[in-house]
Amino acid sequence: MAHPLDDLMDAWMDMITSTPPRFRATKFPTYLQDEIGDWEDKNGEITITVDMPGVSKKDVEIHVDKHMVKVEASTEERDYTFSKKFTPELNPDKVEAKFNNGVLDIKIQKAEESKGKKITIK
């Protein structure tokens, strides 16, 4: 007489020993990261370096808002998406980016912190 778990064990063994289906990719995989490449907070600015081999400058888009930097690049062969949230407030109006040999360098000025204002009581 077969044990009640024999069918379950047979199904499990079939599942773990079977060969998964093969897919042919037309593109390299998309690179999606919560963390952008190398970055540093120094002297009132954020500097970021992102490696993106196989793309050219015209393929790269950079989006900067007060607390987020997102870099995207897409070609027929590759897709990249990198993003990073920053605690210090960034100044989207003061961004400089350079792209050379598959390496993107970005410098973003941090927004000036409000120093407050002394209020005179009348």
C-alpha positions in Angstrom: 0.0 0.0 0.0 1.4 3.4 -1.0 2.0 6.0 1.6 -0.2 9.2 1.3 2.9 11.4 0.9 4.4 9.3 -1.9 2.4 11.1 -4.6 3.4 14.5 -3.1 7.1 13.5 -2.9 7.0 12.2 -6.5 5.5 15.5 -7.7 8.1 17.5 -5.7 11.0 15.4 -7.1 9.7 15.9 -10.7 9.5 19.7 -10.0 13.0 20.1 -8.7 14.7 17.8 -11.2 13.0 19.0 -14.4 14.9 21.3 -16.7 13.4 24.8 -16.9 12.3 26.0 -20.4 15.0 28.0 -22.3 14.3 31.4 -23.6 16.2 33.3 -26.2 16.7 36.9 -25.2 16.9 39.6 -27.9 18.4 42.1 -25.5 20.8 41.9 -22.6 18.9 41.9 -19.4 17.6 45.2 -17.9 19.8 46.5 -15.1 17.5 47.9 -12.4 19.0 48.9 -9.1 17.7 50.7 -6.1 21.2 52.0 -5.6 22.8 54.1 -8.3 26.5 53.4 -9.1 29.3 54.9 -6.9 28.3 58.2 -5.2 29.7 60.6 -2.7 28.4 63.5 -0.6 31.2 66.0 -0.4 31.6 69.8 -0.2 28.0 70.6 -0.7 27.5 68.4 -3.7 26.6 64.8 -4.6 28.9 63.2 -7.2 27.7 60.0 -8.9 29.6 57.6 -11.3 27.6 55.1 -13.3 29.1 52.4 -15.6 26.9 51.8 -18.7 28.9 49.9 -21.2 27.3 49.5 -24.7 25.4 52.8 -24.8 26.2 56.2 -26.1 25.6 59.7 -24.8 22.4 60.2 -26.9 20.8 57.1 -25.3 21.1 58.4 -21.7 18.4 60.3 -19.8 18.9 61.8 -16.4 16.0 62.9 -14.1 16.7 64.8 -10.9 14.2 66.1 -8.4 14.6 67.3 -4.8 15.4 63.8 -3.4 15.8 61.4 -6.3 18.2 60.8 -9.2 17.2 58.4 -11.9 19.4 57.4 -14.9 18.0 55.5 -17.8 19.5 54.3 -21.1 18.1 52.1 -23.8 19.5 50.7 -27.1 18.4 47.8 -29.2 20.7 45.6 -27.2 20.7 47.0 -23.7 18.5 48.7 -21.1 19.7 50.3 -17.9 17.7 51.9 -15.1 19.5 53.2 -12.0 17.9 55.3 -9.2 18.8 56.6 -5.8 16.9 58.5 -3.1 18.8 61.1 -1.2 18.0 62.5 2.2 19.7 65.9 1.7 17.6 68.1 -0.7 19.1 68.4 -4.2 19.1 71.4 -6.5 17.7 70.1 -9.8 18.8 73.4 -11.4 22.4 72.9 -10.7 23.4 69.6 -12.3 26.4 68.8 -14.5 26.8 65.5 -16.4 29.5 64.1 -18.5 29.6 60.8 -20.5 32.9 59.3 -21.7 33.5 55.7 -22.8 30.5 54.2 -21.2 31.0 56.0 -17.9 28.5 58.7 -16.7 29.7 61.3 -14.2 27.1 63.5 -12.5 27.6 66.4 -10.1 24.5 67.8 -8.3 24.6 70.7 -6.0 22.7 70.2 -2.7 20.0 72.8 -2.0 21.0 75.4 0.5 19.5 74.6 3.9 17.2 77.2 5.2 18.8 79.0 8.1 15.5 80.4 9.3 14.7 84.0 9.8 14.7 86.0 13.1 11.3 87.5 13.7 10.9 90.8 15.5 7.8 90.9 17.8 5.8 94.1 17.4 
